[in-house]
Amino acid sequence: DIGSIRSAGLPVWCRGRSPITTKLRGRGNVAGPVVCGGVKVQNGDIVLADENGVCILPPEEALATARHALAIQEKEPGIVARLEKGED
């Protein structure tokens, strides 16, 4: 599947490859919950990911979390400037 994923240009995060599939069990699930890295991911959750990590948010928490993150981001240049001046 790795070749198909690469040719589709899909961003993928994983710890490694696994040969385990649902083919051996004869069943599977589409749009059902999964557990990834110990975190339960539900259908409809918002997934944000980059080289720094992965964030899973239920839709009802996304707006408040985004606003909080933007507020922190706005303060960052001032914090960096103070640190560069030697402040604790």
N, CA, C and O atoms as CSV, one atom per row, in Angstrom:
chain,resi,resn,atom,element,x,y,z
A,1,ASP,N,N,0.802,-1.206,0.000
A,1,ASP,CA,C,0.000,0.000,0.000
A,1,ASP,C,C,0.842,1.267,0.000
A,1,ASP,O,O,0.352,2.329,-0.382
A,2,ILE,N,N,2.099,1.177,0.421
A,2,ILE,CA,C,2.929,2.371,0.518
A,2,ILE,C,C,3.115,3.026,-0.849
A,2,ILE,O,O,3.149,4.252,-0.946
A,3,GLY,N,N,3.234,2.234,-1.886
A,3,GLY,CA,C,3.361,2.783,-3.230
A,3,GLY,C,C,2.116,3.548,-3.646
A,3,GLY,O,O,2.218,4.618,-4.245
A,4,SER,N,N,0.953,3.017,-3.337
A,4,SER,CA,C,-0.309,3.697,-3.658
A,4,SER,C,C,-0.448,4.995,-2.887
A,4,SER,O,O,-0.901,6.001,-3.432
A,5,ILE,N,N,-0.059,4.977,-1.621
A,5,ILE,CA,C,-0.137,6.175,-0.795
A,5,ILE,C,C,0.781,7.253,-1.353
A,5,ILE,O,O,0.386,8.412,-1.478
A,6,ARG,N,N,2.006,6.866,-1.688
A,6,ARG,CA,C,2.954,7.843,-2.236
A,6,ARG,C,C,2.457,8.412,-3.562
A,6,ARG,O,O,2.543,9.620,-3.785
A,7,SER,N,N,1.942,7.564,-4.440
A,7,SER,CA,C,1.489,8.054,-5.744
A,7,SER,C,C,0.260,8.945,-5.615
A,7,SER,O,O,0.033,9.806,-6.466
A,8,ALA,N,N,-0.539,8.753,-4.563
A,8,ALA,CA,C,-1.715,9.604,-4.332
A,8,ALA,C,C,-1.336,10.933,-3.693
A,8,ALA,O,O,-2.135,11.869,-3.673
A,9,GLY,N,N,-0.114,11.013,-3.171
A,9,GLY,CA,C,0.336,12.254,-2.545
A,9,GLY,C,C,-0.307,12.518,-1.202
A,9,GLY,O,O,-0.384,13.668,-0.769
A,10,LEU,N,N,-0.767,11.479,-0.536
A,10,LEU,CA,C,-1.414,11.644,0.768
A,10,LEU,C,C,-0.376,11.817,1.873
A,10,LEU,O,O,0.617,11.090,1.903
A,11,PRO,N,N,-0.593,12.771,2.784
A,11,PRO,CA,C,0.304,12.869,3.937
A,11,PRO,C,C,-0.041,11.752,4.927
A,11,PRO,O,O,-1.207,11.547,5.266
A,12,VAL,N,N,0.977,11.046,5.378
A,12,VAL,CA,C,0.760,9.901,6.271
A,12,VAL,C,C,1.749,9.966,7.421
A,12,VAL,O,O,2.929,10.247,7.214
A,13,TRP,N,N,1.272,9.706,8.630
A,13,TRP,CA,C,2.124,9.639,9.810
A,13,TRP,C,C,1.980,8.247,10.388
A,13,TRP,O,O,0.868,7.742,10.540
A,14,CYS,N,N,3.112,7.621,10.713
A,14,CYS,CA,C,3.052,6.283,11.293
A,14,CYS,C,C,4.358,5.991,12.017
A,14,CYS,O,O,5.379,6.639,11.787
A,15,ARG,N,N,4.298,5.008,12.888
A,15,ARG,CA,C,5.503,4.560,13.591
A,15,ARG,C,C,6.282,3.565,12.752
A,15,ARG,O,O,7.494,3.421,12.910
A,16,GLY,N,N,5.590,2.885,11.868
A,16,GLY,CA,C,6.224,1.888,11.022
A,16,GLY,C,C,5.170,1.184,10.195
A,16,GLY,O,O,3.976,1.452,10.328
A,17,ARG,N,N,5.614,0.297,9.356
A,17,ARG,CA,C,4.679,-0.460,8.518
A,17,ARG,C,C,4.218,-1.696,9.260
A,17,ARG,O,O,4.940,-2.238,10.096
A,18,SER,N,N,3.022,-2.134,8.951
A,18,SER,CA,C,2.487,-3.334,9.571
A,18,SER,C,C,1.811,-4.194,8.512
A,18,SER,O,O,1.020,-3.688,7.716
A,19,PRO,N,N,2.116,-5.488,8.494
A,19,PRO,CA,C,1.451,-6.366,7.537
A,19,PRO,C,C,0.051,-6.782,8.000
A,19,PRO,O,O,-0.653,-7.479,7.269
A,20,ILE,N,N,-0.361,-6.370,9.194
A,20,ILE,CA,C,-1.660,-6.776,9.718
A,20,ILE,C,C,-2.762,-6.025,8.993
A,20,ILE,O,O,-2.733,-4.798,8.907
A,21,THR,N,N,-3.730,-6.760,8.474
A,21,THR,CA,C,-4.876,-6.148,7.800
A,21,THR,C,C,-6.148,-6.821,8.295
A,21,THR,O,O,-6.096,-7.785,9.059
A,22,THR,N,N,-7.281,-6.310,7.858
A,22,THR,CA,C,-8.553,-6.951,8.208
A,22,THR,C,C,-8.845,-8.132,7.287
A,22,THR,O,O,-9.830,-8.840,7.496
A,23,LYS,N,N,-8.008,-8.358,6.270
A,23,LYS,CA,C,-8.245,-9.450,5.328
A,23,LYS,C,C,-8.263,-10.802,6.034
A,23,LYS,O,O,-9.050,-11.679,5.676
A,24,LEU,N,N,-7.406,-10.974,7.029
A,24,LEU,CA,C,-7.334,-12.255,7.733
A,24,LEU,C,C,-8.574,-12.505,8.580
A,24,LEU,O,O,-8.974,-13.655,8.767
A,25,ARG,N,N,-9.175,-11.462,9.084
A,25,ARG,CA,C,-10.350,-11.588,9.948
A,25,ARG,C,C,-11.645,-11.608,9.146
A,25,ARG,O,O,-12.688,-12.025,9.649
A,26,GLY,N,N,-11.575,-11.160,7.908
A,26,GLY,CA,C,-12.760,-11.174,7.078
A,26,GLY,C,C,-13.757,-10.066,7.387
A,26,GLY,O,O,-14.895,-10.101,6.919
A,27,ARG,N,N,-13.334,-9.087,8.170
A,27,ARG,CA,C,-14.252,-7.988,8.464
A,27,ARG,C,C,-13.447,-6.708,8.642
A,27,ARG,O,O,-12.228,-6.733,8.813
A,28,GLY,N,N,-14.142,-5.626,8.598
A,28,GLY,CA,C,-13.512,-4.329,8.770
A,28,GLY,C,C,-14.579,-3.316,9.103
A,28,GLY,O,O,-15.737,-3.670,9.326
A,29,ASN,N,N,-14.191,-2.061,9.136
A,29,ASN,CA,C,-15.123,-1.018,9.500
A,29,ASN,C,C,-14.739,0.256,8.762
A,29,ASN,O,O,-13.563,0.614,8.700
A,30,VAL,N,N,-15.712,0.923,8.216
A,30,VAL,CA,C,-15.490,2.198,7.558
A,30,VAL,C,C,-16.185,3.274,8.386
A,30,VAL,O,O,-17.344,3.119,8.770
A,31,ALA,N,N,-15.476,4.358,8.655
A,31,ALA,CA,C,-16.002,5.501,9.408
A,31,ALA,C,C,-16.278,5.159,10.875
A,31,ALA,O,O,-17.063,5.839,11.536
A,32,GLY,N,N,-15.646,4.130,11.369
A,32,GLY,CA,C,-15.776,3.776,12.778
A,32,GLY,C,C,-14.616,4.339,13.569
A,32,GLY,O,O,-13.641,4.807,12.982
A,33,PRO,N,N,-14.699,4.304,14.894
A,33,PRO,CA,C,-13.609,4.817,15.712
A,33,PRO,C,C,-12.362,3.944,15.602
A,33,PRO,O,O,-12.447,2.734,15.395
A,34,VAL,N,N,-11.198,4.588,15.745
A,34,VAL,CA,C,-9.923,3.879,15.785
A,34,VAL,C,C,-9.129,4.432,16.960
A,34,VAL,O,O,-9.421,5.516,17.463
A,35,VAL,N,N,-8.139,3.691,17.384
A,35,VAL,CA,C,-7.218,4.178,18.398
A,35,VAL,C,C,-5.862,4.290,17.732
A,35,VAL,O,O,-5.347,3.319,17.178
A,36,CYS,N,N,-5.284,5.488,17.791
A,36,CYS,CA,C,-3.994,5.753,17.160
A,36,CYS,C,C,-3.093,6.428,18.184
A,36,CYS,O,O,-3.402,7.523,18.655
A,37,GLY,N,N,-1.987,5.788,18.532
A,37,GLY,CA,C,-1.089,6.355,19.537
A,37,GLY,C,C,-1.744,6.484,20.899
A,37,GLY,O,O,-1.391,7.364,21.683
A,38,GLY,N,N,-2.703,5.605,21.182
A,38,GLY,CA,C,-3.400,5.644,22.464
A,38,GLY,C,C,-4.543,6.645,22.514
A,38,GLY,O,O,-5.172,6.810,23.559
A,39,VAL,N,N,-4.824,7.323,21.388
A,39,VAL,CA,C,-5.887,8.327,21.337
A,39,VAL,C,C,-7.021,7.799,20.475
A,39,VAL,O,O,-6.802,7.347,19.351
A,40,LYS,N,N,-8.240,7.859,21.013
A,40,LYS,CA,C,-9.402,7.429,20.245
A,40,LYS,C,C,-9.779,8.525,19.253
A,40,LYS,O,O,-9.929,9.690,19.622
A,41,VAL,N,N,-9.928,8.136,17.992
A,41,VAL,CA,C,-10.288,9.061,16.922
A,41,VAL,C,C,-11.647,8.633,16.395
A,41,VAL,O,O,-11.827,7.510,15.926
A,42,GLN,N,N,-12.596,9.552,16.483
A,42,GLN,CA,C,-13.968,9.277,16.053
A,42,GLN,C,C,-14.209,9.830,14.651
A,42,GLN,O,O,-13.529,10.762,14.222
A,43,ASN,N,N,-15.158,9.265,13.955
A,43,ASN,CA,C,-15.582,9.809,12.672
A,43,ASN,C,C,-16.034,11.256,12.890
A,43,ASN,O,O,-16.850,11.528,13.771
A,44,GLY,N,N,-15.502,12.181,12.086
A,44,GLY,CA,C,-15.852,13.589,12.219
A,44,GLY,C,C,-14.849,14.406,13.005
A,44,GLY,O,O,-14.904,15.635,12.974
A,45,ASP,N,N,-13.918,13.749,13.719
A,45,ASP,CA,C,-12.886,14.483,14.443
A,45,ASP,C,C,-12.014,15.261,13.464
A,45,ASP,O,O,-11.866,14.884,12.302
A,46,ILE,N,N,-11.446,16.344,13.956
A,46,ILE,CA,C,-10.541,17.151,13.159
A,46,ILE,C,C,-9.121,16.718,13.490
A,46,ILE,O,O,-8.739,16.668,14.659
A,47,VAL,N,N,-8.344,16.406,12.466
A,47,VAL,CA,C,-6.973,15.942,12.639
A,47,VAL,C,C,-6.037,16.984,12.036
A,47,VAL,O,O,-6.106,17.277,10.842
A,48,LEU,N,N,-5.165,17.537,12.867
A,48,LEU,CA,C,-4.138,18.470,12.418
A,48,LEU,C,C,-2.792,17.801,12.644
A,48,LEU,O,O,-2.541,17.264,13.722
A,49,ALA,N,N,-1.930,17.828,11.645
A,49,ALA,CA,C,-0.640,17.157,11.788
A,49,ALA,C,C,0.425,17.869,10.973
A,49,ALA,O,O,0.169,18.359,9.873
A,50,ASP,N,N,1.622,17.914,11.535
A,50,ASP,CA,C,2.794,18.391,10.814
A,50,ASP,C,C,4.001,17.678,11.380
A,50,ASP,O,O,3.863,16.699,12.113
A,51,GLU,N,N,5.203,18.170,11.040
A,51,GLU,CA,C,6.413,17.491,11.501
A,51,GLU,C,C,6.607,17.561,13.006
A,51,GLU,O,O,7.450,16.849,13.551
A,52,ASN,N,N,5.841,18.408,13.692
A,52,ASN,CA,C,5.961,18.534,15.150
A,52,ASN,C,C,5.025,17.619,15.919
A,52,ASN,O,O,5.240,17.381,17.108
A,53,GLY,N,N,4.012,17.112,15.282
A,53,GLY,CA,C,3.092,16.234,15.996
A,53,GLY,C,C,1.725,16.194,15.358
A,53,GLY,O,O,1.495,16.737,14.278
A,54,VAL,N,N,0.820,15.531,16.066
A,54,VAL,CA,C,-0.542,15.319,15.595
A,54,VAL,C,C,-1.507,15.751,16.688
A,54,VAL,O,O,-1.288,15.463,17.865
A,55,CYS,N,N,-2.579,16.443,16.301
A,55,CYS,CA,C,-3.600,16.906,17.227
A,55,CYS,C,C,-4.953,16.398,16.742
A,55,CYS,O,O,-5.315,16.597,15.583
A,56,ILE,N,N,-5.695,15.747,17.623
A,56,ILE,CA,C,-7.031,15.246,17.306
A,56,ILE,C,C,-8.034,16.052,18.126
A,56,ILE,O,O,-7.921,16.117,19.350
A,57,LEU,N,N,-9.008,16.664,17.467
A,57,LEU,CA,C,-9.997,17.480,18.166
A,57,LEU,C,C,-11.412,17.076,17.771
A,57,LEU,O,O,-11.706,16.901,16.589
A,58,PRO,N,N,-12.290,16.929,18.770
A,58,PRO,CA,C,-13.703,16.780,18.424
A,58,PRO,C,C,-14.188,18.107,17.830
A,58,PRO,O,O,-13.724,19.161,18.265
A,59,PRO,N,N,-15.088,18.094,16.867
A,59,PRO,CA,C,-15.511,19.325,16.204
A,59,PRO,C,C,-15.993,20.405,17.175
A,59,PRO,O,O,-15.753,21.589,16.938
A,60,GLU,N,N,-16.661,20.024,18.251
A,60,GLU,CA,C,-17.200,21.008,19.190
A,60,GLU,C,C,-16.116,21.737,19.988
A,60,GLU,O,O,-16.399,22.765,20.603
A,61,GLU,N,N,-14.885,21.225,19.989
A,61,GLU,CA,C,-13.780,21.884,20.686
A,61,GLU,C,C,-12.843,22.646,19.752
A,61,GLU,O,O,-11.980,23.390,20.216
A,62,ALA,N,N,-13.003,22.469,18.457
A,62,ALA,CA,C,-12.039,22.989,17.484
A,62,ALA,C,C,-11.955,24.513,17.479
A,62,ALA,O,O,-10.851,25.057,17.486
A,63,LEU,N,N,-13.066,25.206,17.469
A,63,LEU,CA,C,-13.044,26.658,17.373
A,63,LEU,C,C,-12.377,27.287,18.597
A,63,LEU,O,O,-11.519,28.159,18.457
A,64,ALA,N,N,-12.766,26.850,19.790
A,64,ALA,CA,C,-12.165,27.397,21.015
A,64,ALA,C,C,-10.676,27.093,21.070
A,64,ALA,O,O,-9.884,27.941,21.482
A,65,THR,N,N,-10.288,25.893,20.660
A,65,THR,CA,C,-8.873,25.513,20.665
A,65,THR,C,C,-8.086,26.343,19.662
A,65,THR,O,O,-6.970,26.772,19.955
A,66,ALA,N,N,-8.650,26.574,18.488
A,66,ALA,CA,C,-7.973,27.390,17.472
A,66,ALA,C,C,-7.791,28.824,17.964
A,66,ALA,O,O,-6.727,29.413,17.772
A,67,ARG,N,N,-8.805,29.384,18.589
A,67,ARG,CA,C,-8.691,30.746,19.114
A,67,ARG,C,C,-7.618,30.830,20.194
A,67,ARG,O,O,-6.849,31.791,20.238
A,68,HIS,N,N,-7.566,29.831,21.059
A,68,HIS,CA,C,-6.549,29.795,22.117
A,68,HIS,C,C,-5.151,29.702,21.509
A,68,HIS,O,O,-4.235,30.403,21.939
A,69,ALA,N,N,-4.991,28.834,20.507
A,69,ALA,CA,C,-3.690,28.672,19.850
A,69,ALA,C,C,-3.254,29.965,19.168
A,69,ALA,O,O,-2.078,30.324,19.222
A,70,LEU,N,N,-4.180,30.663,18.532
A,70,LEU,CA,C,-3.840,31.930,17.875
A,70,LEU,C,C,-3.424,32.986,18.890
A,70,LEU,O,O,-2.517,33.776,18.629
A,71,ALA,N,N,-4.084,33.006,20.050
A,71,ALA,CA,C,-3.712,33.960,21.101
A,71,ALA,C,C,-2.293,33.691,21.594
A,71,ALA,O,O,-1.520,34.624,21.807
A,72,ILE,N,N,-1.956,32.433,21.774
A,72,ILE,CA,C,-0.592,32.060,22.188
A,72,ILE,C,C,0.411,32.469,21.106
A,72,ILE,O,O,1.469,33.021,21.409
A,73,GLN,N,N,0.072,32.196,19.849
A,73,GLN,CA,C,0.962,32.505,18.732
A,73,GLN,C,C,1.214,34.011,18.635
A,73,GLN,O,O,2.326,34.430,18.314
A,74,GLU,N,N,0.200,34.822,18.907
A,74,GLU,CA,C,0.369,36.274,18.853
A,74,GLU,C,C,1.354,36.775,19.911
A,74,GLU,O,O,2.046,37.769,19.688
A,75,LYS,N,N,1.423,36.105,21.046
A,75,LYS,CA,C,2.319,36.513,22.136
A,75,LYS,C,C,3.764,36.052,21.908
A,75,LYS,O,O,4.689,36.600,22.507
A,76,GLU,N,N,3.957,35.068,21.062
A,76,GLU,CA,C,5.265,34.436,20.908
A,76,GLU,C,C,6.381,35.396,20.501
A,76,GLU,O,O,7.460,35.321,21.089
A,77,PRO,N,N,6.188,36.294,19.530
A,77,PRO,CA,C,7.301,37.192,19.163
A,77,PRO,C,C,7.789,38.030,20.348
A,77,PRO,O,O,8.992,38.241,20.502
A,78,GLY,N,N,6.875,38.503,21.173
A,78,GLY,CA,C,7.275,39.284,22.345
A,78,GLY,C,C,8.042,38.450,23.351
A,78,GLY,O,O,9.003,38.926,23.955
A,79,ILE,N,N,7.628,37.228,23.532
A,79,ILE,CA,C,8.317,36.324,24.454
A,79,ILE,C,C,9.725,36.028,23.950
A,79,ILE,O,O,10.682,36.042,24.724
A,80,VAL,N,N,9.847,35.762,22.656
A,80,VAL,CA,C,11.159,35.477,22.065
A,80,VAL,C,C,12.069,36.696,22.212
A,80,VAL,O,O,13.247,36.555,22.540
A,81,ALA,N,N,11.531,37.884,21.974
A,81,ALA,CA,C,12.343,39.111,22.103
A,81,ALA,C,C,12.831,39.284,23.529
A,81,ALA,O,O,13.982,39.666,23.739
A,82,ARG,N,N,11.988,39.012,24.513
A,82,ARG,CA,C,12.394,39.131,25.907
A,82,ARG,C,C,13.470,38.096,26.253
A,82,ARG,O,O,14.415,38.404,26.979
A,83,LEU,N,N,13.329,36.886,25.743
A,83,LEU,CA,C,14.338,35.853,25.998
A,83,LEU,C,C,15.671,36.229,25.371
A,83,LEU,O,O,16.728,36.010,25.964
A,84,GLU,N,N,15.620,36.799,24.166
A,84,GLU,CA,C,16.863,37.226,23.497
A,84,GLU,C,C,17.556,38.341,24.259
A,84,GLU,O,O,18.769,38.506,24.135
A,85,LYS,N,N,16.816,39.109,25.042
A,85,LYS,CA,C,17.394,40.160,25.860
A,85,LYS,C,C,17.935,39.614,27.188
A,85,LYS,O,O,18.528,40.352,27.976
A,86,GLY,N,N,17.724,38.312,27.425
A,86,GLY,CA,C,18.260,37.691,28.626
A,86,GLY,C,C,17.270,37.525,29.765
A,86,GLY,O,O,17.653,37.081,30.847
A,87,GLU,N,N,15.998,37.870,29.549
A,87,GLU,CA,C,15.009,37.672,30.609
A,87,GLU,C,C,14.745,36.190,30.830
A,87,GLU,O,O,14.933,35.365,29.936
A,88,ASP,N,N,14.311,35.880,32.025
A,88,ASP,CA,C,13.924,34.496,32.328
A,88,ASP,C,C,12.585,34.193,31.698
A,88,ASP,O,O,12.078,33.079,31.832
